[in-house]
């Protein structure tokens, strides 16, 4: 029994390291965008487009790292489109985000057709499990450099929001348009940049999907992870550090279903597959009690106004 | 993410494009080069036709048909199992002049294909899956399917000869009879080599969910399973993960050796061209196309992938020998006495179920030696 428990825990650790990275990138990207007072539901489309562009570029150039850069650039462009259109008067950012989502997946499917069959070079993992004789541990601790980059980006973003002038300006624009106007801040430009940079991060999340885990390009690759990551931002209370925890938790909860089945706990796997969502629901219910708006939510978000 | 077709009460994308082409043709801007006597056949797939899986198996056969004289093949992929498929069928009939349609996905049959069949009763519809009933369904419809369980039995023999840990694995989508027959056949094939081999199965709950499939594969490998096969729509991720982790794999749907050159042992593949060719021959000879078509290895509906380098000489000989028996027809994989993994007798002693046995169509158990549960 303790053996099985160790297996499940190890699988959850491995799962949280493997599965969490796309959630992490999309959620900190979305966090940046929402902190400036805008929602970008299009990050699901950016994730898929990033995955396709990264895979295609890696295949064509032979270098997965150029693929990652290309994915970030593709995300930047799509985010810039969203940011630019939303700067126009009376454009609803939620509706526009859905349009961006459909456009991103559509473009990715259209240009991605020729890249489903070939195999592109993938990103190497960093073997943190070298000290262990067990191949399970070694495999669990084979960490993608993008995961570390994501953690660093989240910490950097947190520092930026709390300790830098740029971060302060983003927060002002996101929290109170009146205050931003009074200070003479270029609201549209700040939101535009925050949206574009946020989507570039989401694009890197896509690169992780196609170039590391599961590590191939096909049309079902994302299966809604970008949308879930947008929800994670609410769960993480618009705090980049909490985004790390939330992503790890989602990854671990996602690994619970398959690993329980391998150790012989085979009943109710649909229920275990729902674990990440149940956790989200419970946390939201506990933290969002009656009447007041969600703690930490930027004041200018269209869903909160 | 398929958009909800009900929110766009216009024409499908395809209808629009083709309408445009037809308009261009009548305006003298360009013509379709199609000879008037060509038979037009429409294929409809639920997923991408290069998914290394279920849809690709059909698309490969369609590609072979394209080379046959006197035929014009029209295809549409990624058609959701909604009203969208009705629109696709209608545009294939009206704009392309299709007289024979193959909607290949399970959910197309009822109500979409049946409704279209009632509306266009001079058009022939043949559905891949197996639901056609003589008294209930129109005579211009029908169904065809292959018994691929035997292929999974042969996969199991190959796996049984290859595994060192005596633990092998199956990544399955949903616990429906067709999937369970495959799991049970795979396990029985392995047990025919060594009765102590245990097969672990994981159900992902979805036909196509790459991240979950990768997670399941990794979990199974971590548990010491060293040969894996699957029944999901696109086995690409599972094969690639097996190759990367250095274990062996048996394919399903189509030949996946290219994805896992070292890992691949053999695979159970569809060979739909047999079915489609025979339908076309019937049509050309003016005979009615059969309404209910079934076949397995012996009939050429199913075939095995060429052996990969990981399969030993003894393994190859064993698979070859059993396959030769199967090719004679009437081979039974499920021979009593057989118990399920809860200890209940599912096939009594002295009874043998051939692949055509109607009892198998309601399989709702995993046999003894399978680690997993359908609940």
Interface residues (C-beta under 8 A of the other chain):
Chain A: X7 X10 X11 X14 X15 X18 X19 X101 X102 X105 X109 X113 X116 X117 X119 X136 X139 X140 X209 X213 X214 X215 X216 X218 X219 X220 X221 X223 X224 X225 X254 X255 X257 X258 X259 X261 X262 X263 X264 X266 X267 X268 X269 X270 X273
Chain B: X1 X3 X47 X48 X50 X51 X52 X78 X200 X201 X202 X203 X204 X205 X206 X208 X209 X210 X211 X212 X213 X214 X215 X216 X218 X219 X220 X221 X222 X223 X234 X236 X237 X240 X241 X244 X245 X259 X371 X372 X373 X375
